[in-house]
Amino acid sequence: MAEVSTQRNTVIFNASKKELFTTNSGFKVLNRKLKTAWKVAQNKDEIADDRIEQARVFVLAGPKEKFTSSEFETLKKYVETGGSLLVMMGEGGDSKYNTNMNFFLEEYGIAVNNDAVVRTHFYKYFHPKEALIANGVLNRAISQAAGKMVGVTEDEENNAQ
């Protein structure tokens, strides 16, 4: 069996551009899970060859500052030599986050739009953290005990929550 190379088994999260998420805030659980099989590091300085060359994956998690031309050259060289770059941005794109990431991404046929995805038809639950509260009542038993059941039919009484 061939020996697996462990030379580039590092994931580096950039923290030099006031990223929305870092290993300490936003990616704590991911950081903990990655550490079981990978080395995880943070880059808090300018992006340079010597800082990212040992990384298998370099993560830009919502940068909020502009990149310099030398940083873009470093990232381009990193990708061309086989490095993996994970870029995450939010709705609003470059203009909202005051960054110039699209300048770099467009070289690879990628761009972050200034819009957002919106569901155009009704769905009961809009987000995993949201829930439908029919008639403003969480528990029908409370309304029944208070004697406030308005317009209840037999079918509705048979539906238990």
Helices and strands as residue ranges (DSSP letters): E 10-14, H 28-34, E 39-43, H 49-52, E 55-61, H 69-80, E 84-88, H 93-97, H 101-105, G 106-108, G 134-136, H 140-146, H 154-158
